[in-house]
Amino acid sequence: MLYKKPALLAAEAASTKKSEDIIVLDVRKLTPITDYFVIVTVNSQPQAQAVREAIADSLSDQGIELRNRQQQMSKRWLLLDFSGVLVHIFIKDAREFYNLERLWSKAVKVKWEK
């Protein structure tokens, strides 16, 4: 439960930048690499950057620093590593292609509110 609050903060921050289809997955029982995934869809690269900054700022305000940032698939998928929380920011077609929800279908969806 240590990383649930940062995952929810990341989802809330993403929603302030008009992200779509935001989900939080509890993957603690499925993988040792992290506790939570936050998966976000955006419509453009500039929006992806704005979402990244909003999430990083929101978590930094709580003393949670970004450990690593990866850009994959020619900037169509941004991955942010906050230790126990991995945030995936996808351009819509990349999210549909990689379909992480299907790959991690046994994960528990965490309810959150905007």
Chimera marker file (.cmm) of the C-alpha trace (Angstrom):
<marker_set name="trace">
<marker id="1" x="0.000" y="0.000" z="0.000" r="1" g="1" b="0" radius="0.5"/>
<marker id="2" x="3.043" y="2.245" z="0.273" r="1" g="1" b="0" radius="0.5"/>
<marker id="3" x="2.836" y="3.268" z="-3.390" r="1" g="1" b="0" radius="0.5"/>
<marker id="4" x="-0.931" y="3.449" z="-3.809" r="1" g="1" b="0" radius="0.5"/>
<marker id="5" x="-1.097" y="7.163" z="-2.913" r="1" g="1" b="0" radius="0.5"/>
<marker id="6" x="1.604" y="8.163" z="-5.457" r="1" g="1" b="0" radius="0.5"/>
<marker id="7" x="-0.187" y="6.104" z="-8.125" r="1" g="1" b="0" radius="0.5"/>
<marker id="8" x="-3.440" y="7.905" z="-7.406" r="1" g="1" b="0" radius="0.5"/>
<marker id="9" x="-1.659" y="11.278" z="-7.400" r="1" g="1" b="0" radius="0.5"/>
<marker id="10" x="-0.190" y="10.468" z="-10.816" r="1" g="1" b="0" radius="0.5"/>
<marker id="11" x="-3.638" y="9.586" z="-12.167" r="1" g="1" b="0" radius="0.5"/>
<marker id="12" x="-5.108" y="12.805" z="-10.770" r="1" g="1" b="0" radius="0.5"/>
<marker id="13" x="-2.271" y="14.894" z="-12.241" r="1" g="1" b="0" radius="0.5"/>
<marker id="14" x="-2.765" y="13.263" z="-15.648" r="1" g="1" b="0" radius="0.5"/>
<marker id="15" x="-6.465" y="14.080" z="-15.533" r="1" g="1" b="0" radius="0.5"/>
<marker id="16" x="-5.692" y="17.799" z="-15.108" r="1" g="1" b="0" radius="0.5"/>
<marker id="17" x="-4.136" y="17.772" z="-18.587" r="1" g="1" b="0" radius="0.5"/>
<marker id="18" x="-7.199" y="16.211" z="-20.259" r="1" g="1" b="0" radius="0.5"/>
<marker id="19" x="-5.716" y="12.745" z="-20.555" r="1" g="1" b="0" radius="0.5"/>
<marker id="20" x="-8.108" y="9.980" z="-21.499" r="1" g="1" b="0" radius="0.5"/>
<marker id="21" x="-8.796" y="6.443" z="-20.331" r="1" g="1" b="0" radius="0.5"/>
<marker id="22" x="-6.624" y="6.691" z="-17.202" r="1" g="1" b="0" radius="0.5"/>
<marker id="23" x="-6.338" y="3.456" z="-15.274" r="1" g="1" b="0" radius="0.5"/>
<marker id="24" x="-4.382" y="2.410" z="-12.219" r="1" g="1" b="0" radius="0.5"/>
<marker id="25" x="-3.389" y="-1.250" z="-11.922" r="1" g="1" b="0" radius="0.5"/>
<marker id="26" x="-2.179" y="-2.976" z="-8.775" r="1" g="1" b="0" radius="0.5"/>
<marker id="27" x="0.468" y="-5.415" z="-10.051" r="1" g="1" b="0" radius="0.5"/>
<marker id="28" x="2.074" y="-6.304" z="-6.691" r="1" g="1" b="0" radius="0.5"/>
<marker id="29" x="1.056" y="-9.954" z="-6.906" r="1" g="1" b="0" radius="0.5"/>
<marker id="30" x="2.170" y="-10.288" z="-10.525" r="1" g="1" b="0" radius="0.5"/>
<marker id="31" x="5.671" y="-8.814" z="-10.740" r="1" g="1" b="0" radius="0.5"/>
<marker id="32" x="8.557" y="-7.784" z="-8.494" r="1" g="1" b="0" radius="0.5"/>
<marker id="33" x="9.483" y="-4.790" z="-10.683" r="1" g="1" b="0" radius="0.5"/>
<marker id="34" x="6.851" y="-2.373" z="-9.347" r="1" g="1" b="0" radius="0.5"/>
<marker id="35" x="3.666" y="-2.141" z="-7.313" r="1" g="1" b="0" radius="0.5"/>
<marker id="36" x="1.434" y="-0.046" z="-9.560" r="1" g="1" b="0" radius="0.5"/>
<marker id="37" x="1.018" y="0.887" z="-13.202" r="1" g="1" b="0" radius="0.5"/>
<marker id="38" x="-0.701" y="4.090" z="-14.224" r="1" g="1" b="0" radius="0.5"/>
<marker id="39" x="-1.711" y="3.983" z="-17.884" r="1" g="1" b="0" radius="0.5"/>
<marker id="40" x="-2.714" y="7.166" z="-19.667" r="1" g="1" b="0" radius="0.5"/>
<marker id="41" x="-3.778" y="8.051" z="-23.212" r="1" g="1" b="0" radius="0.5"/>
<marker id="42" x="-3.009" y="11.416" z="-24.833" r="1" g="1" b="0" radius="0.5"/>
<marker id="43" x="-3.674" y="12.812" z="-28.295" r="1" g="1" b="0" radius="0.5"/>
<marker id="44" x="-0.332" y="14.382" z="-29.139" r="1" g="1" b="0" radius="0.5"/>
<marker id="45" x="3.333" y="14.603" z="-28.232" r="1" g="1" b="0" radius="0.5"/>
<marker id="46" x="2.950" y="18.092" z="-26.703" r="1" g="1" b="0" radius="0.5"/>
<marker id="47" x="0.127" y="16.785" z="-24.517" r="1" g="1" b="0" radius="0.5"/>
<marker id="48" x="2.304" y="13.818" z="-23.498" r="1" g="1" b="0" radius="0.5"/>
<marker id="49" x="5.030" y="16.228" z="-22.376" r="1" g="1" b="0" radius="0.5"/>
<marker id="50" x="2.515" y="18.344" z="-20.452" r="1" g="1" b="0" radius="0.5"/>
<marker id="51" x="1.174" y="15.237" z="-18.702" r="1" g="1" b="0" radius="0.5"/>
<marker id="52" x="4.708" y="14.082" z="-17.885" r="1" g="1" b="0" radius="0.5"/>
<marker id="53" x="5.523" y="17.449" z="-16.327" r="1" g="1" b="0" radius="0.5"/>
<marker id="54" x="2.245" y="17.581" z="-14.374" r="1" g="1" b="0" radius="0.5"/>
<marker id="55" x="2.818" y="14.113" z="-12.929" r="1" g="1" b="0" radius="0.5"/>
<marker id="56" x="6.483" y="14.763" z="-12.100" r="1" g="1" b="0" radius="0.5"/>
<marker id="57" x="5.604" y="18.077" z="-10.427" r="1" g="1" b="0" radius="0.5"/>
<marker id="58" x="2.700" y="16.612" z="-8.452" r="1" g="1" b="0" radius="0.5"/>
<marker id="59" x="4.753" y="13.724" z="-7.097" r="1" g="1" b="0" radius="0.5"/>
<marker id="60" x="7.793" y="15.926" z="-6.483" r="1" g="1" b="0" radius="0.5"/>
<marker id="61" x="5.589" y="18.178" z="-4.331" r="1" g="1" b="0" radius="0.5"/>
<marker id="62" x="5.003" y="15.099" z="-2.157" r="1" g="1" b="0" radius="0.5"/>
<marker id="63" x="8.732" y="14.300" z="-1.973" r="1" g="1" b="0" radius="0.5"/>
<marker id="64" x="8.568" y="11.523" z="-4.578" r="1" g="1" b="0" radius="0.5"/>
<marker id="65" x="11.222" y="11.984" z="-7.221" r="1" g="1" b="0" radius="0.5"/>
<marker id="66" x="11.315" y="10.652" z="-10.742" r="1" g="1" b="0" radius="0.5"/>
<marker id="67" x="13.954" y="7.910" z="-10.846" r="1" g="1" b="0" radius="0.5"/>
<marker id="68" x="14.083" y="7.351" z="-14.563" r="1" g="1" b="0" radius="0.5"/>
<marker id="69" x="12.386" y="8.505" z="-17.736" r="1" g="1" b="0" radius="0.5"/>
<marker id="70" x="12.411" y="6.430" z="-20.895" r="1" g="1" b="0" radius="0.5"/>
<marker id="71" x="11.081" y="7.415" z="-24.291" r="1" g="1" b="0" radius="0.5"/>
<marker id="72" x="10.110" y="4.529" z="-26.495" r="1" g="1" b="0" radius="0.5"/>
<marker id="73" x="8.626" y="4.015" z="-29.929" r="1" g="1" b="0" radius="0.5"/>
<marker id="74" x="9.694" y="7.415" z="-31.302" r="1" g="1" b="0" radius="0.5"/>
<marker id="75" x="8.046" y="9.421" z="-28.550" r="1" g="1" b="0" radius="0.5"/>
<marker id="76" x="4.697" y="7.627" z="-28.748" r="1" g="1" b="0" radius="0.5"/>
<marker id="77" x="5.157" y="5.985" z="-25.360" r="1" g="1" b="0" radius="0.5"/>
<marker id="78" x="6.699" y="7.725" z="-22.364" r="1" g="1" b="0" radius="0.5"/>
<marker id="79" x="7.604" y="5.633" z="-19.342" r="1" g="1" b="0" radius="0.5"/>
<marker id="80" x="8.153" y="7.326" z="-15.979" r="1" g="1" b="0" radius="0.5"/>
<marker id="81" x="9.676" y="5.371" z="-13.094" r="1" g="1" b="0" radius="0.5"/>
<marker id="82" x="8.814" y="6.496" z="-9.566" r="1" g="1" b="0" radius="0.5"/>
<marker id="83" x="10.150" y="3.309" z="-7.893" r="1" g="1" b="0" radius="0.5"/>
<marker id="84" x="6.937" y="1.524" z="-6.919" r="1" g="1" b="0" radius="0.5"/>
<marker id="85" x="4.909" y="3.293" z="-9.602" r="1" g="1" b="0" radius="0.5"/>
<marker id="86" x="5.466" y="3.068" z="-13.350" r="1" g="1" b="0" radius="0.5"/>
<marker id="87" x="3.529" y="5.593" z="-15.407" r="1" g="1" b="0" radius="0.5"/>
<marker id="88" x="2.886" y="4.770" z="-19.068" r="1" g="1" b="0" radius="0.5"/>
<marker id="89" x="1.848" y="7.743" z="-21.208" r="1" g="1" b="0" radius="0.5"/>
<marker id="90" x="0.712" y="6.603" z="-24.646" r="1" g="1" b="0" radius="0.5"/>
<marker id="91" x="-0.322" y="8.327" z="-27.825" r="1" g="1" b="0" radius="0.5"/>
<marker id="92" x="-3.661" y="6.641" z="-28.637" r="1" g="1" b="0" radius="0.5"/>
<marker id="93" x="-2.524" y="4.312" z="-31.436" r="1" g="1" b="0" radius="0.5"/>
<marker id="94" x="0.481" y="3.118" z="-29.418" r="1" g="1" b="0" radius="0.5"/>
<marker id="95" x="-1.749" y="2.291" z="-26.452" r="1" g="1" b="0" radius="0.5"/>
<marker id="96" x="-4.020" y="0.258" z="-28.683" r="1" g="1" b="0" radius="0.5"/>
<marker id="97" x="-1.036" y="-1.546" z="-30.223" r="1" g="1" b="0" radius="0.5"/>
<marker id="98" x="0.702" y="-2.475" z="-26.941" r="1" g="1" b="0" radius="0.5"/>
<marker id="99" x="-2.544" y="-3.067" z="-25.038" r="1" g="1" b="0" radius="0.5"/>
<marker id="100" x="-0.976" y="-3.286" z="-21.574" r="1" g="1" b="0" radius="0.5"/>
<marker id="101" x="-4.373" y="-3.886" z="-20.022" r="1" g="1" b="0" radius="0.5"/>
<marker id="102" x="-4.568" y="-7.191" z="-21.891" r="1" g="1" b="0" radius="0.5"/>
<marker id="103" x="-0.994" y="-8.148" z="-21.001" r="1" g="1" b="0" radius="0.5"/>
<marker id="104" x="-1.666" y="-7.383" z="-17.327" r="1" g="1" b="0" radius="0.5"/>
<marker id="105" x="-5.292" y="-8.560" z="-17.313" r="1" g="1" b="0" radius="0.5"/>
<marker id="106" x="-4.845" y="-10.324" z="-13.969" r="1" g="1" b="0" radius="0.5"/>
<marker id="107" x="-3.951" y="-7.055" z="-12.256" r="1" g="1" b="0" radius="0.5"/>
<marker id="108" x="-6.468" y="-5.462" z="-9.924" r="1" g="1" b="0" radius="0.5"/>
<marker id="109" x="-7.932" y="-2.179" z="-11.197" r="1" g="1" b="0" radius="0.5"/>
<marker id="110" x="-7.739" y="0.503" z="-8.537" r="1" g="1" b="0" radius="0.5"/>
<marker id="111" x="-10.698" y="2.864" z="-8.344" r="1" g="1" b="0" radius="0.5"/>
<marker id="112" x="-9.911" y="6.558" z="-8.300" r="1" g="1" b="0" radius="0.5"/>
<marker id="113" x="-11.815" y="9.777" z="-8.877" r="1" g="1" b="0" radius="0.5"/>
<marker id="114" x="-10.940" y="12.906" z="-10.814" r="1" g="1" b="0" radius="0.5"/>
<link id1="1" id2="2" r="1" g="1" b="0" radius="0.2"/>
<link id1="2" id2="3" r="1" g="1" b="0" radius="0.2"/>
<link id1="3" id2="4" r="1" g="1" b="0" radius="0.2"/>
<link id1="4" id2="5" r="1" g="1" b="0" radius="0.2"/>
<link id1="5" id2="6" r="1" g="1" b="0" radius="0.2"/>
<link id1="6" id2="7" r="1" g="1" b="0" radius="0.2"/>
<link id1="7" id2="8" r="1" g="1" b="0" radius="0.2"/>
<link id1="8" id2="9" r="1" g="1" b="0" radius="0.2"/>
<link id1="9" id2="10" r="1" g="1" b="0" radius="0.2"/>
<link id1="10" id2="11" r="1" g="1" b="0" radius="0.2"/>
<link id1="11" id2="12" r="1" g="1" b="0" radius="0.2"/>
<link id1="12" id2="13" r="1" g="1" b="0" radius="0.2"/>
<link id1="13" id2="14" r="1" g="1" b="0" radius="0.2"/>
<link id1="14" id2="15" r="1" g="1" b="0" radius="0.2"/>
<link id1="15" id2="16" r="1" g="1" b="0" radius="0.2"/>
<link id1="16" id2="17" r="1" g="1" b="0" radius="0.2"/>
<link id1="17" id2="18" r="1" g="1" b="0" radius="0.2"/>
<link id1="18" id2="19" r="1" g="1" b="0" radius="0.2"/>
<link id1="19" id2="20" r="1" g="1" b="0" radius="0.2"/>
<link id1="20" id2="21" r="1" g="1" b="0" radius="0.2"/>
<link id1="21" id2="22" r="1" g="1" b="0" radius="0.2"/>
<link id1="22" id2="23" r="1" g="1" b="0" radius="0.2"/>
<link id1="23" id2="24" r="1" g="1" b="0" radius="0.2"/>
<link id1="24" id2="25" r="1" g="1" b="0" radius="0.2"/>
<link id1="25" id2="26" r="1" g="1" b="0" radius="0.2"/>
<link id1="26" id2="27" r="1" g="1" b="0" radius="0.2"/>
<link id1="27" id2="28" r="1" g="1" b="0" radius="0.2"/>
<link id1="28" id2="29" r="1" g="1" b="0" radius="0.2"/>
<link id1="29" id2="30" r="1" g="1" b="0" radius="0.2"/>
<link id1="30" id2="31" r="1" g="1" b="0" radius="0.2"/>
<link id1="31" id2="32" r="1" g="1" b="0" radius="0.2"/>
<link id1="32" id2="33" r="1" g="1" b="0" radius="0.2"/>
<link id1="33" id2="34" r="1" g="1" b="0" radius="0.2"/>
<link id1="34" id2="35" r="1" g="1" b="0" radius="0.2"/>
<link id1="35" id2="36" r="1" g="1" b="0" radius="0.2"/>
<link id1="36" id2="37" r="1" g="1" b="0" radius="0.2"/>
<link id1="37" id2="38" r="1" g="1" b="0" radius="0.2"/>
<link id1="38" id2="39" r="1" g="1" b="0" radius="0.2"/>
<link id1="39" id2="40" r="1" g="1" b="0" radius="0.2"/>
<link id1="40" id2="41" r="1" g="1" b="0" radius="0.2"/>
<link id1="41" id2="42" r="1" g="1" b="0" radius="0.2"/>
<link id1="42" id2="43" r="1" g="1" b="0" radius="0.2"/>
<link id1="43" id2="44" r="1" g="1" b="0" radius="0.2"/>
<link id1="44" id2="45" r="1" g="1" b="0" radius="0.2"/>
<link id1="45" id2="46" r="1" g="1" b="0" radius="0.2"/>
<link id1="46" id2="47" r="1" g="1" b="0" radius="0.2"/>
<link id1="47" id2="48" r="1" g="1" b="0" radius="0.2"/>
<link id1="48" id2="49" r="1" g="1" b="0" radius="0.2"/>
<link id1="49" id2="50" r="1" g="1" b="0" radius="0.2"/>
<link id1="50" id2="51" r="1" g="1" b="0" radius="0.2"/>
<link id1="51" id2="52" r="1" g="1" b="0" radius="0.2"/>
<link id1="52" id2="53" r="1" g="1" b="0" radius="0.2"/>
<link id1="53" id2="54" r="1" g="1" b="0" radius="0.2"/>
<link id1="54" id2="55" r="1" g="1" b="0" radius="0.2"/>
<link id1="55" id2="56" r="1" g="1" b="0" radius="0.2"/>
<link id1="56" id2="57" r="1" g="1" b="0" radius="0.2"/>
<link id1="57" id2="58" r="1" g="1" b="0" radius="0.2"/>
<link id1="58" id2="59" r="1" g="1" b="0" radius="0.2"/>
<link id1="59" id2="60" r="1" g="1" b="0" radius="0.2"/>
<link id1="60" id2="61" r="1" g="1" b="0" radius="0.2"/>
<link id1="61" id2="62" r="1" g="1" b="0" radius="0.2"/>
<link id1="62" id2="63" r="1" g="1" b="0" radius="0.2"/>
<link id1="63" id2="64" r="1" g="1" b="0" radius="0.2"/>
<link id1="64" id2="65" r="1" g="1" b="0" radius="0.2"/>
<link id1="65" id2="66" r="1" g="1" b="0" radius="0.2"/>
<link id1="66" id2="67" r="1" g="1" b="0" radius="0.2"/>
<link id1="67" id2="68" r="1" g="1" b="0" radius="0.2"/>
<link id1="68" id2="69" r="1" g="1" b="0" radius="0.2"/>
<link id1="69" id2="70" r="1" g="1" b="0" radius="0.2"/>
<link id1="70" id2="71" r="1" g="1" b="0" radius="0.2"/>
<link id1="71" id2="72" r="1" g="1" b="0" radius="0.2"/>
<link id1="72" id2="73" r="1" g="1" b="0" radius="0.2"/>
<link id1="73" id2="74" r="1" g="1" b="0" radius="0.2"/>
<link id1="74" id2="75" r="1" g="1" b="0" radius="0.2"/>
<link id1="75" id2="76" r="1" g="1" b="0" radius="0.2"/>
<link id1="76" id2="77" r="1" g="1" b="0" radius="0.2"/>
<link id1="77" id2="78" r="1" g="1" b="0" radius="0.2"/>
<link id1="78" id2="79" r="1" g="1" b="0" radius="0.2"/>
<link id1="79" id2="80" r="1" g="1" b="0" radius="0.2"/>
<link id1="80" id2="81" r="1" g="1" b="0" radius="0.2"/>
<link id1="81" id2="82" r="1" g="1" b="0" radius="0.2"/>
<link id1="82" id2="83" r="1" g="1" b="0" radius="0.2"/>
<link id1="83" id2="84" r="1" g="1" b="0" radius="0.2"/>
<link id1="84" id2="85" r="1" g="1" b="0" radius="0.2"/>
<link id1="85" id2="86" r="1" g="1" b="0" radius="0.2"/>
<link id1="86" id2="87" r="1" g="1" b="0" radius="0.2"/>
<link id1="87" id2="88" r="1" g="1" b="0" radius="0.2"/>
<link id1="88" id2="89" r="1" g="1" b="0" radius="0.2"/>
<link id1="89" id2="90" r="1" g="1" b="0" radius="0.2"/>
<link id1="90" id2="91" r="1" g="1" b="0" radius="0.2"/>
<link id1="91" id2="92" r="1" g="1" b="0" radius="0.2"/>
<link id1="92" id2="93" r="1" g="1" b="0" radius="0.2"/>
<link id1="93" id2="94" r="1" g="1" b="0" radius="0.2"/>
<link id1="94" id2="95" r="1" g="1" b="0" radius="0.2"/>
<link id1="95" id2="96" r="1" g="1" b="0" radius="0.2"/>
<link id1="96" id2="97" r="1" g="1" b="0" radius="0.2"/>
<link id1="97" id2="98" r="1" g="1" b="0" radius="0.2"/>
<link id1="98" id2="99" r="1" g="1" b="0" radius="0.2"/>
<link id1="99" id2="100" r="1" g="1" b="0" radius="0.2"/>
<link id1="100" id2="101" r="1" g="1" b="0" radius="0.2"/>
<link id1="101" id2="102" r="1" g="1" b="0" radius="0.2"/>
<link id1="102" id2="103" r="1" g="1" b="0" radius="0.2"/>
<link id1="103" id2="104" r="1" g="1" b="0" radius="0.2"/>
<link id1="104" id2="105" r="1" g="1" b="0" radius="0.2"/>
<link id1="105" id2="106" r="1" g="1" b="0" radius="0.2"/>
<link id1="106" id2="107" r="1" g="1" b="0" radius="0.2"/>
<link id1="107" id2="108" r="1" g="1" b="0" radius="0.2"/>
<link id1="108" id2="109" r="1" g="1" b="0" radius="0.2"/>
<link id1="109" id2="110" r="1" g="1" b="0" radius="0.2"/>
<link id1="110" id2="111" r="1" g="1" b="0" radius="0.2"/>
<link id1="111" id2="112" r="1" g="1" b="0" radius="0.2"/>
<link id1="112" id2="113" r="1" g="1" b="0" radius="0.2"/>
<link id1="113" id2="114" r="1" g="1" b="0" radius="0.2"/>
</marker_set>
